[in-house]
Amino acid sequence: MAIAIAYGERLAQKGGNIDVDGIHELMMGYPSHSFAIDRKEAQAMFHDVRAPEGAIAEVVNCLGSWPSSIEAMAGPCIQLSPFPFLDKELLHGHQ
C-alpha cells in the first residue's frame, strides 16, 4: 500500500488534478479497484471532474453495457466495438 501511495503522490504532483489528501482517500477509503466512484464522490477528491461530452460521450454510448455483457458470458470472449468516427479529440485527449 505504501508503494501505491508513493506513486499516487508523484502522479498527483505531475497531473495537478488531485492533492495528497485525495490520494490517501483513494488508497484507504475504497475496498478494491472494482469499487465504483460516482461523479459526486470524484468531485470531492479531484479538481476537474465533468460529464463526458463530444467524442468521449460517443465512446461511452457505444460501449453501453459492454463490461456487464462480457461478465455474463461463461467462457472466453472476443468482442470488437468499432466506433463509427475518428476524432482528434480521442487521439490527443479531451480538453
C-alpha positions as a LaTeX table, in Angstrom:
\begin{tabular}{lrrr}
\hline
Residue & $x$ (\AA) & $y$ (\AA) & $z$ (\AA) \\
\hline
Met1 & 0.00 & 0.00 & 0.00 \\
Ala2 & 2.90 & 2.35 & 0.75 \\
Ile3 & 4.20 & 1.88 & $-2.80$ \\
Ala4 & 0.79 & 2.73 & $-4.28$ \\
Ile5 & 0.55 & 5.87 & $-2.15$ \\
Ala6 & 4.07 & 6.96 & $-3.15$ \\
Tyr7 & 3.27 & 6.52 & $-6.85$ \\
Gly8 & $-0.07$ & 8.25 & $-6.40$ \\
Glu9 & 1.56 & 11.25 & $-4.73$ \\
Arg10 & 4.02 & 11.56 & $-7.63$ \\
Leu11 & 1.22 & 11.30 & $-10.20$ \\
Ala12 & $-0.80$ & 13.89 & $-8.29$ \\
Gln13 & 2.11 & 16.33 & $-8.40$ \\
Lys14 & 2.56 & 15.81 & $-12.12$ \\
Gly15 & $-1.13$ & 15.85 & $-13.09$ \\
Gly16 & $-2.33$ & 18.52 & $-10.69$ \\
Asn17 & $-5.89$ & 17.19 & $-10.58$ \\
Ile18 & $-5.79$ & 15.75 & $-7.06$ \\
Asp19 & $-3.97$ & 16.62 & $-3.87$ \\
Val20 & $-2.21$ & 14.32 & $-1.40$ \\
Asp21 & $-5.33$ & 14.06 & 0.80 \\
Gly22 & $-7.29$ & 12.85 & $-2.22$ \\
Ile23 & $-4.66$ & 10.21 & $-2.97$ \\
His24 & $-4.86$ & 8.93 & 0.60 \\
Glu25 & $-8.68$ & 8.83 & 0.38 \\
Leu26 & $-8.48$ & 6.80 & $-2.85$ \\
Met27 & $-5.98$ & 4.36 & $-1.35$ \\
Met28 & $-7.55$ & 3.89 & 2.04 \\
Gly29 & $-11.25$ & 4.71 & 1.53 \\
Tyr30 & $-12.17$ & 2.13 & $-1.11$ \\
Pro31 & $-12.01$ & $-1.65$ & $-0.65$ \\
Ser32 & $-10.93$ & $-2.64$ & $-4.19$ \\
His33 & $-10.15$ & $-1.44$ & $-7.71$ \\
Ser34 & $-13.62$ & $-2.52$ & $-8.82$ \\
Phe35 & $-15.38$ & $-0.29$ & $-6.28$ \\
Ala36 & $-17.30$ & 2.35 & $-8.27$ \\
Ile37 & $-16.85$ & 6.03 & $-7.51$ \\
Asp38 & $-19.67$ & 8.24 & $-8.72$ \\
Arg39 & $-19.21$ & 11.76 & $-10.06$ \\
Lys40 & $-20.18$ & 13.38 & $-6.75$ \\
Glu41 & $-17.52$ & 11.42 & $-4.86$ \\
Ala42 & $-14.96$ & 12.10 & $-7.58$ \\
Gln43 & $-15.68$ & 15.85 & $-7.37$ \\
Ala44 & $-14.89$ & 15.74 & $-3.65$ \\
Met45 & $-11.40$ & 14.34 & $-4.40$ \\
Phe46 & $-10.43$ & 15.68 & $-7.83$ \\
His47 & $-10.22$ & 19.29 & $-9.01$ \\
Asp48 & $-11.54$ & 18.72 & $-12.56$ \\
Val49 & $-14.47$ & 16.31 & $-12.86$ \\
Arg50 & $-17.15$ & 16.69 & $-15.52$ \\
Ala51 & $-19.65$ & 14.71 & $-17.52$ \\
Pro52 & $-18.28$ & 13.23 & $-20.75$ \\
Glu53 & $-19.06$ & 15.25 & $-23.86$ \\
Gly54 & $-18.24$ & 15.20 & $-27.54$ \\
Ala55 & $-16.26$ & 12.22 & $-28.79$ \\
Ile56 & $-15.74$ & 10.88 & $-25.26$ \\
Ala57 & $-19.51$ & 10.77 & $-24.73$ \\
Glu58 & $-19.88$ & 8.91 & $-28.04$ \\
Val59 & $-17.40$ & 6.27 & $-26.87$ \\
Val60 & $-19.33$ & 5.86 & $-23.61$ \\
Asn61 & $-22.58$ & 5.46 & $-25.57$ \\
Cys62 & $-21.01$ & 2.93 & $-27.96$ \\
Leu63 & $-19.72$ & 0.83 & $-25.08$ \\
Gly64 & $-23.10$ & 0.84 & $-23.34$ \\
Ser65 & $-23.32$ & $-2.26$ & $-21.16$ \\
Trp66 & $-20.15$ & $-3.80$ & $-22.61$ \\
Pro67 & $-18.46$ & $-4.80$ & $-19.31$ \\
Ser68 & $-21.56$ & $-6.49$ & $-17.88$ \\
Ser69 & $-22.24$ & $-8.34$ & $-21.14$ \\
Ile70 & $-18.77$ & $-9.91$ & $-21.01$ \\
Glu71 & $-19.10$ & $-10.83$ & $-17.33$ \\
Ala72 & $-22.31$ & $-12.72$ & $-18.15$ \\
Met73 & $-20.57$ & $-15.00$ & $-20.66$ \\
Ala74 & $-19.48$ & $-18.43$ & $-19.49$ \\
Gly75 & $-16.20$ & $-18.72$ & $-21.40$ \\
Pro76 & $-13.53$ & $-16.72$ & $-23.16$ \\
Cys77 & $-14.80$ & $-13.97$ & $-25.40$ \\
Ile78 & $-13.56$ & $-11.55$ & $-28.03$ \\
Gln79 & $-15.82$ & $-8.59$ & $-28.63$ \\
Leu80 & $-14.99$ & $-5.85$ & $-31.12$ \\
Ser81 & $-16.60$ & $-2.47$ & $-30.66$ \\
Pro82 & $-15.80$ & $-0.39$ & $-33.74$ \\
Phe83 & $-16.52$ & 3.29 & $-33.28$ \\
Pro84 & $-18.24$ & 5.00 & $-36.21$ \\
Phe85 & $-15.94$ & 8.04 & $-36.10$ \\
Leu86 & $-12.31$ & 9.08 & $-35.88$ \\
Asp87 & $-11.92$ & 12.22 & $-33.89$ \\
Lys88 & $-8.74$ & 14.10 & $-32.97$ \\
Glu89 & $-10.30$ & 14.53 & $-29.52$ \\
Leu90 & $-9.88$ & 10.78 & $-28.94$ \\
Leu91 & $-6.36$ & 10.70 & $-30.34$ \\
His92 & $-5.00$ & 13.70 & $-28.46$ \\
Gly93 & $-7.03$ & 13.79 & $-25.25$ \\
His94 & $-10.17$ & 15.57 & $-24.13$ \\
Gln95 & $-9.79$ & 19.29 & $-23.48$ \\
\hline
\end{tabular}
